[in-house]
Amino acid sequence: MALERSLKRTRTELGEFLRSRREQVTPEEVGLPVGKRRRTPGLRREEVAALAGVGLTWYTWLEQGRDIRASADFLDRLARTLKLDAIERRHLFLLAHQRLPAEPGKTWCSVPPLVHRLMNDLPTRPAYVLNLRWDVLAWNHAAARLFGFSEHPPEQRNLLWLLFMDTATRALFDPWKAQARQLLASFKRDAARAPEDPAINQLIKTLVKVDPDFKAWWAGQDIHGPCHGIRHFHLKPLGAIDFEHTSLIVDEDRHLRLVYYAARDTVQDEAFDHWLQEGQTPVA
């Protein structure tokens, strides 16, 4: 009932939004002749209806704020017809459905300069940036020391690959099995957002072939939400050390998130800081 009331309130706003965007699109932009007797700016309703693949009456009712239901497929066609950008498309879905549209996943490989600055402002707190494939795109000094990202060639700087295929990373996560299964279940959530991404599919295919644990666990149905909580590590010569960790979205459109770690208590925090100072600054 609450959703019905909310949709009713936004129907008028939806109609006004569609009219405003329709008036901003010229016939030339959609391949239509201009004509000499056009009395209104932009496109006519019948033109939008034809280009979006619906009847004129149905589209007219939509602009008039009547109680009709528009499918996600139609809204996507309408967004393309009206030349909506990403922000306008999301606004259209919020007005029509009260929820954001499904976004096609895409592996992105560049990090905004400001995110680099943010990580460098946290020299003693491990932080790194992952894309949807879990490639480690950028990291700060503390993350380089903790995870050894700088020691691997670019094609192997993938958190999932390191977790299953790198001896040092497996030894770092202690206990390994429970944490590896949890991380893999979280990765499944991200992979599901990009089922056609060739880079993600190739990573999965390769790990299924080379690692029995990955193969067995990938066939399971465990799914975890965004990674946060406690991560257990074993560091020489510190021994066991626990980190709280969380992930922050830094670029929603490009599916980039920053993963941030902090030692769980003051004693472990001071021990980790001392360990960092003993190491040489790596090249990131």
C-alpha positions as CSV (number, residue, x, y, z in Angstrom):
1,M,0.0,0.0,0.0
2,A,2.8,2.4,0.8
3,L,4.4,1.8,-2.6
4,E,1.1,2.4,-4.3
5,R,0.7,5.7,-2.5
6,S,4.3,6.7,-3.4
7,L,3.8,5.8,-7.0
8,K,0.6,7.9,-7.1
9,R,2.5,10.9,-5.8
10,T,5.2,10.6,-8.5
11,R,3.0,10.1,-11.5
12,T,2.5,13.8,-12.1
13,E,6.2,14.5,-11.6
14,L,6.9,11.6,-14.1
15,G,4.7,13.2,-16.7
16,E,6.3,16.6,-16.2
17,F,9.8,15.1,-16.5
18,L,8.9,13.2,-19.7
19,R,7.5,16.4,-21.3
20,S,10.5,18.4,-20.4
21,R,12.9,15.9,-21.9
22,R,10.8,15.4,-25.0
23,E,10.9,19.1,-25.7
24,Q,14.7,19.1,-25.5
25,V,15.2,16.4,-28.2
26,T,15.3,17.7,-31.7
27,P,13.9,15.6,-34.7
28,E,17.4,15.6,-36.2
29,E,18.8,13.9,-33.2
30,V,16.6,10.9,-33.7
31,G,16.7,10.8,-37.5
32,L,13.4,12.5,-38.2
33,P,12.7,15.3,-40.7
34,V,12.3,18.7,-39.2
35,G,9.3,19.8,-41.2
36,K,8.0,23.3,-41.7
37,R,4.8,23.2,-39.7
38,R,6.2,22.1,-36.4
39,R,4.6,24.3,-33.7
40,T,6.1,22.8,-30.6
41,P,9.8,22.4,-29.5
42,G,11.4,19.0,-29.5
43,L,9.5,15.8,-30.4
44,R,5.8,15.2,-30.6
45,R,4.1,12.6,-28.4
46,E,3.4,10.4,-31.4
47,E,7.0,10.5,-32.4
48,V,8.2,9.5,-29.0
49,A,5.6,6.7,-28.8
50,A,6.6,5.3,-32.3
51,L,10.3,5.5,-31.5
52,A,9.8,3.8,-28.1
53,G,7.5,1.1,-29.6
54,V,4.2,1.9,-27.8
55,G,0.9,3.2,-28.9
56,L,0.2,7.0,-28.8
57,T,-2.8,6.7,-26.4
58,W,-0.7,4.6,-23.9
59,Y,2.2,7.1,-24.0
60,T,-0.2,10.0,-23.7
61,W,-1.7,8.5,-20.6
62,L,1.8,8.0,-19.2
63,E,2.6,11.7,-19.7
64,Q,-0.8,12.6,-18.1
65,G,0.1,10.8,-15.0
66,R,-2.5,8.0,-15.3
67,D,-2.4,4.8,-13.4
68,I,-0.5,2.6,-15.9
69,R,2.5,0.4,-15.5
70,A,5.7,0.8,-17.5
71,S,8.1,-2.2,-17.8
72,A,11.8,-1.8,-17.3
73,D,12.4,-2.7,-20.9
74,F,10.1,0.1,-22.0
75,L,11.7,2.6,-19.7
76,D,15.1,1.7,-21.1
77,R,13.8,2.2,-24.7
78,L,12.3,5.5,-23.6
79,A,15.5,6.6,-22.0
80,R,17.4,6.0,-25.3
81,T,14.7,7.8,-27.3
82,L,14.8,10.8,-25.1
83,K,18.7,10.8,-25.0
84,L,18.8,10.6,-21.2
85,D,22.1,10.4,-19.5
86,A,22.9,8.0,-16.6
87,I,21.6,10.4,-13.9
88,E,18.4,11.1,-15.8
89,R,17.8,7.4,-16.5
90,R,18.0,6.7,-12.8
91,H,15.6,9.5,-12.1
92,L,13.2,8.1,-14.6
93,F,13.2,4.7,-12.9
94,L,12.8,6.2,-9.5
95,L,9.8,8.1,-10.6
96,A,8.2,5.2,-12.5
97,H,9.2,2.2,-10.2
98,Q,10.5,3.8,-7.0
99,R,13.8,1.9,-7.4
100,L,17.0,2.3,-9.4
101,P,17.4,0.4,-12.7
102,A,19.6,-2.7,-12.9
103,E,23.0,-1.5,-14.1
104,P,25.1,-3.7,-16.4
105,G,28.3,-4.6,-14.8
106,K,31.6,-3.7,-16.5
107,T,35.2,-4.2,-15.5
108,W,36.8,-0.8,-15.1
109,C,40.6,-0.3,-14.8
110,S,41.3,3.3,-13.9
111,V,41.0,5.1,-10.5
112,P,40.2,8.8,-10.1
113,P,43.2,10.9,-8.8
114,L,41.3,12.0,-5.7
115,V,40.9,8.4,-4.6
116,H,44.7,8.0,-4.8
117,R,45.0,11.1,-2.6
118,L,42.5,9.7,-0.1
119,M,44.5,6.5,0.3
120,N,47.8,8.3,0.6
121,D,46.3,10.4,3.4
122,L,45.9,7.1,5.3
123,P,49.5,5.9,5.4
124,T,49.2,3.5,8.3
125,R,45.7,2.1,7.4
126,P,45.8,-0.5,4.7
127,A,43.5,0.6,1.8
128,Y,43.1,-0.5,-1.8
129,V,40.6,-0.1,-4.7
130,L,38.9,-3.0,-6.4
131,N,36.9,-3.2,-9.6
132,L,34.0,-5.6,-10.3
133,R,36.5,-8.3,-11.2
134,W,38.4,-7.7,-8.0
135,D,41.5,-6.5,-9.7
136,V,43.6,-4.4,-7.3
137,L,43.8,-1.1,-9.2
138,A,45.5,1.1,-6.5
139,W,46.8,0.8,-3.0
140,N,48.6,2.8,-0.3
141,H,51.9,2.0,1.5
142,A,50.2,0.1,4.3
143,A,48.3,-2.2,1.9
144,A,51.4,-2.8,-0.1
145,R,53.3,-3.9,3.0
146,L,50.4,-6.1,4.3
147,F,49.4,-7.8,1.0
148,G,52.5,-7.5,-1.1
149,F,50.6,-6.1,-4.1
150,S,53.8,-4.5,-5.5
151,E,55.6,-7.8,-5.7
152,H,53.2,-9.2,-8.3
153,P,53.0,-8.4,-12.0
154,P,49.8,-6.5,-13.0
155,E,48.1,-9.5,-14.5
156,Q,48.2,-11.2,-11.1
157,R,47.1,-8.3,-9.0
158,N,43.7,-9.7,-8.5
159,L,42.5,-10.3,-4.9
160,L,40.7,-13.6,-5.8
161,W,43.7,-14.9,-7.8
162,L,46.1,-14.1,-4.9
163,L,43.8,-15.6,-2.3
164,F,43.8,-19.0,-4.1
165,M,47.0,-19.1,-6.0
166,D,49.6,-17.1,-4.0
167,T,51.3,-18.9,-1.1
168,A,52.1,-15.8,0.9
169,T,48.5,-14.5,0.6
170,R,47.1,-17.9,1.7
171,A,49.4,-17.8,4.7
172,L,48.4,-14.2,5.6
173,F,44.7,-15.1,5.9
174,D,44.7,-17.3,9.0
175,P,42.5,-19.3,9.2
176,W,42.5,-19.4,5.4
177,K,39.6,-21.7,4.5
178,A,36.8,-19.9,6.3
179,Q,37.9,-16.5,5.1
180,A,38.5,-17.7,1.6
181,R,35.0,-19.2,1.4
182,Q,33.5,-15.9,2.7
183,L,35.4,-13.8,0.2
184,L,34.5,-16.1,-2.7
185,A,30.8,-15.8,-1.7
186,S,31.1,-12.1,-1.8
187,F,32.8,-12.2,-5.2
188,K,29.8,-14.2,-6.5
189,R,27.6,-11.2,-5.7
190,D,29.8,-9.0,-7.9
191,A,30.1,-11.5,-10.7
192,A,26.4,-11.8,-10.9
193,R,26.2,-8.1,-11.9
194,A,28.3,-8.8,-14.9
195,P,27.4,-12.2,-16.3
196,E,28.7,-11.3,-19.8
197,D,32.0,-9.7,-18.8
198,P,34.7,-11.8,-20.6
199,A,37.4,-10.8,-18.1
200,I,35.4,-12.0,-15.1
201,N,34.3,-15.2,-16.9
202,Q,37.9,-16.0,-17.9
203,L,39.1,-15.5,-14.3
204,I,36.4,-17.9,-13.0
205,K,37.1,-20.4,-15.7
206,T,40.9,-20.4,-15.0
207,L,40.5,-20.8,-11.2
208,V,38.0,-23.6,-11.6
209,K,40.6,-25.5,-13.6
210,V,43.6,-24.9,-11.4
211,D,42.2,-24.9,-7.8
212,P,40.1,-27.8,-6.4
213,D,38.8,-25.7,-3.5
214,F,37.7,-22.9,-5.8
215,K,35.9,-25.4,-8.1
216,A,34.0,-27.0,-5.2
217,W,33.1,-23.8,-3.5
218,W,32.1,-22.0,-6.7
219,A,29.5,-24.7,-7.4
220,G,27.9,-23.9,-4.0
221,Q,25.2,-21.4,-3.2
222,D,26.8,-19.3,-0.5
223,I,26.3,-15.6,-1.1
224,H,27.6,-12.8,1.2
225,G,26.8,-9.1,1.2
226,P,29.3,-6.3,1.0
227,C,32.6,-7.2,2.8
228,H,32.9,-5.8,6.3
229,G,33.6,-7.1,9.8
230,I,36.8,-8.7,11.1
231,R,39.6,-10.2,9.1
232,H,42.2,-12.5,10.8
233,F,45.8,-12.3,9.6
234,H,49.1,-13.9,10.6
235,L,52.1,-11.6,10.2
236,K,55.7,-12.4,10.9
237,P,57.0,-11.5,13.5
238,L,53.8,-10.2,15.0
239,G,51.8,-13.4,14.9
240,A,48.0,-13.2,14.9
241,I,46.5,-9.8,14.3
242,D,42.9,-8.8,13.7
243,F,41.7,-6.0,11.5
244,E,38.3,-4.4,11.2
245,H,37.5,-3.8,7.6
246,T,34.8,-2.2,5.5
247,S,34.3,-1.3,1.8
248,L,33.2,2.1,0.5
249,I,31.8,2.8,-3.0
250,V,34.1,5.5,-4.6
251,D,32.6,5.4,-8.1
252,E,29.2,3.7,-8.5
253,D,29.1,4.0,-12.3
254,R,32.5,2.3,-12.7
255,H,31.8,-0.2,-9.9
256,L,34.9,0.8,-7.9
257,R,35.2,0.5,-4.2
258,L,37.8,1.2,-1.6
259,V,38.5,-1.5,1.0
260,Y,39.8,0.0,4.3
261,Y,41.4,-1.9,7.2
262,A,42.2,-0.8,10.8
263,A,43.7,-2.9,13.5
264,R,41.1,-4.0,16.0
265,D,42.5,-2.6,19.2
266,T,45.1,-0.1,20.4
267,V,47.8,-2.7,21.2
268,Q,47.5,-4.3,17.7
269,D,47.4,-0.9,16.1
270,E,50.6,0.2,17.7
271,A,52.3,-3.1,16.8
272,F,51.2,-2.9,13.2
273,D,52.4,0.8,13.0
274,H,55.8,-0.3,14.3
275,W,56.0,-3.2,11.8
276,L,55.2,-0.7,9.0
277,Q,58.0,1.6,10.0
278,E,60.5,-1.2,9.9
279,G,59.7,-2.0,6.3
280,Q,61.0,-0.2,3.3
281,T,58.5,2.0,1.3
282,P,57.4,0.0,-1.7
283,V,56.8,1.3,-5.2
284,A,53.0,1.3,-5.9
